[in-house]
Amino acid sequence: MARQHVILHLVSDATGETLIAASRAVLAQFKGVSVAEQLHPMTRTDAELDAVLREIEAQPGIVLFTLVDPRHAERLLAACAAIGAPCLSILAPIMNLFQSYIGAAAAPRPGAQHSLNADYFRRIDALNYTLSHDDGQMCDTYESADVVLMGVSRTSKTPTSIYLANRGVKTANIPFVPGAPLPQAVENLRNPLVVGLVASPERIVQIRTNRLLTIDADPSSPYVDRRLVAEEVAQSKKLFDARGWPMIDVTRRSIEETAAAILSLHKARKARVAPAA
């Protein structure tokens, strides 16, 4: 009989982000299954592992782990086998593949992917830039952005910008306001990729209505008038077409999917403008 409820233990010697992403990608393929996710991050000492093992024994379930210390990995595997809990290393198959291809053994370092290297500081710089250029702020310095997002209110400009910043992409965003002229600085942009975000009027009305309810505002505001919202969207599309800016419909896209599409556009644009070798 199929299980309707699963306890999932995620054991990591770092933040556990890899485990969370991998497990949720798999669980999304199963309908009607509820999951109790138990995250055990920064498990690096014997005492910390002992505490995790006690929790797994008290609430057995599937155990996924990313422990680069082989001694800790063996202890976890043995303990799970003893209580009949399925246990799998997420990194081991990938590590073995890399070692086989490279022809050298890895040097295990817990949390190595979070090193304070040049890539880390590039992402921090991108995040600082993005936060200071949110919602039309500091548009005179948009030229130093990698990407500029534009769209009517509630097309997920800010969360998409922050997601891109976490990928090291300096992102600014500016709201499209019907009847309001674009700032001259935006009209003259040369370096950034400008992307227009659009959505169906129905979806925008739904999101705006929920927003008004959370701030206890008038639910009959023109802000959520279906006809006016449709006109906003139509005008924004007309502007994007006139400027030759690519458009992405975010109606049924997650933030991650929207960001992936933008990154693909950005990569293609960089390839087109790269100087010949």
N, C-alpha and C positions, 0 to 999 in steps of 0.2 A: 504493500500500500504506500502511495506517495506521501512524503512528509509535507505537512502544511506549515511547520515552524522549525527553524534552524537556529541553533546557537553557533555563532562564528567567532572564534578567537583569532585575533590578528597580533602576532608577536613580532616585535621589531627591535633592533638595537639602535634605530634612529627614530624618525618621526612617525613612520608607519604609512606615509603617503602612498608609497608604491603598492602596499598591500590593499589599502582602501580602494585605489583606482582599479587594480586588477580584479578584486573580488566583486566590486559593484558592476564592473563591465560584464562579468559572468552572470551574476544574479539577475541582471536586467533581462536575461533570456528566459527566466522562469516566472511564469505568471501564477499569482495566487499563493506565493510562498512568503511568509513573514520571517524576518531575520532579526535576531538580537545580536547586534555587533558589539563585541567586547575588544576594545583596542588596548594593547599592552605595549606602549612605546618605551624607548630608551632602556631596554632590558639588556644590561651590559655586565652585571656582576652576578656571582653565584646566588647571593641573597635575593636579588631582584628576580632571577629566574625561579628560585624556590617559591616566591610569592605567586608568580604566574602559574606555576604548576599546581599550586593549591587551588587556585581559582578554576583551572581547567578540570581538575578532579571533582570539584564541587558542582560544576556545571559543564559536563562533557558536551562536545560538539565537534564541528570541523575546526581544525587548527591549521592556519597558514602562517608561515614565518619567513622572515628575512634576517637571519642571524649569521654573520660572517665568521664568528668564532666557531670552529668545528666542534670543540668540546661542548659548547652550549647547544649546538644543533643536535648532537648525538644524544645529549641528556633529554632534550625535548622529545625527540623521536622515540626514545626508549620509554619515557613516561607515558606518552600517548598510546604506544603499542600495548602497554600494560593494562590500560583502562579501556582499550578498544576504540579510541578516538582517532579518526582519520587525520593524518598530519602530512603536510606537504611544504617543501621549501620552494618558494617562488623563484628565487635566484639561482638555485643549483643547476637546472637544465640550461639556462642562459650562460651561466658561468662556465659550464663544461664545454658548451659550443664555442665560446670565445677562446678558451684555453686551447682547445683542439685546433682552431683555425690559426691563432696567433703563434702557437708552439711554445708558450711559456706559461708558467703558473701565475695565478693572481696573488697579490699581496693584500690579504684581507684587512680592511680598515672600516670599522663601524662608522656609518654616517659620512663616508668619503664624498658622496654626491653633494653634501652641503658645505664643502670647503669654502673658506673665504678667499676665493680666487678671483681672477679678472671677470669671469662670467657672473659671479655673485654680485660684484660691485656694479657691473653693467645693469643688472636687473634692479638693483636698488636705485641707481640713477634714473632708470626708466620709470620706476614707480614714483619717485619724487617729482619728476617732470609731469607725469600723468595727473597726479593729485592736484598740482598747482595749475593745470590747464583743463580742469573739468568745467563743463557747462558754460563754455564761452569765455572763461577767464584768461587773461594775459594773451589775447589773440595776436598781439604784435610780435610774439616770439614763436608762433606756430611754424615758422619756416624751419626750425630746428627739430621738428617732430618727424618721426618715421611715418606715422599714420594720423590722419585727421578724420574723425567720424562725424557725420551730420545726419540729423533726422528729427522728426517731430517728437514732441514729448512722449515718453514711455516706449521708445524703441530700443531700450536696453543699451544706450550709449555708454553710460558710466560703468556698469559692471563689465561690459565687453572691453572697455578701455583698461580697466584694472587687470583683467585677465591677460590682455596682451602685454601690459607692463610687466607682469610676472614672468613673461616669456622674453623679457629684455627689449620689448618694442616700445619706444617712446610714443605715447598716444595722447592726442588732444581730442576733445569733442566739443561740438557747438550745436545748440538747438536750432532747428529750423522754425522760424516764426513767420507765419503768413503776413505779407505786406511789409515786413521789415527788411531793409536792404542788407546784404552781406557786408560785414566789415571789409574795408578796403584791403586789409592785410590778408584776408582769406581769398579775395578775388585774385591776388597776385602770387599765390603760393606756387612754388616751383619744385621744391625738394620732396615734400610729403606726398604719400598716396592719399587721396581724398576718397572716402567711401560713403555712399549714402545708404542709410538703413531705413527700410520701409516695413510696414506690416499692414494687415487687413484692418479696415476701420473697426470691425467687430472686435478684434483682439485688442486694439488700442482702447476702445471704450470700456471693455471688461477690466483691463489693468487700471485705467484711470478711475473707474468707479470704485474699485477696491482701495485705491489710494485715497480717495475722498473719504471713504468710510473710516479708514484708519486715523485720519486727522479730524474726524467729526465735522466735515465741511458739507456744504449744500449739495446733495446728490443730483439736483436738477440743474447744476451749473452748465453753461455753454461748453465748458471743458469736456463734457461727456456727451454732447449732442452729436448723434450719429451723422447727420448731414454735414455739420461743420467739420467733424473729424475727417470725413471722406474728402472734403475740399482741401483740408490741410495736407493729406497724403497725396492727393492729385497734384497740388502745387509743388510739393517737395520733389515728386517724380519728374515734373516738368523742368525744375531747376537742375536736377542731376543729369537729365538727358541733355539739356542745353550746354552744360559744362563738360560733358563727356565723362562724368564720374561714374564708376561702376556702382551698381546697386545690389544690395543683398536683402532679400525678404526674410525677416526674422520671425514671421508669424508662427511657424512650427519648428523653429530651430532653438536649440539650447545655446547658452552663452558659449560653450566650448565649440559647438558646431559653427557658430557665427565667426568666432575667432579663427578657427581652422581655415574657413573660406577666405578671411582677410589675409592671413599669413600666406596662403597660396597666391593671392593677388599681389601681395607685397614681394614675394620671391620672384614671380614672373616679371614684375616691373623692374626690379633690380637687375635681372638678367638682360632686359632690353636696353637699359641705360648704361650697363657696365662698359668701360672702355675696352676696345679690342686689345688683345695681348700683343 
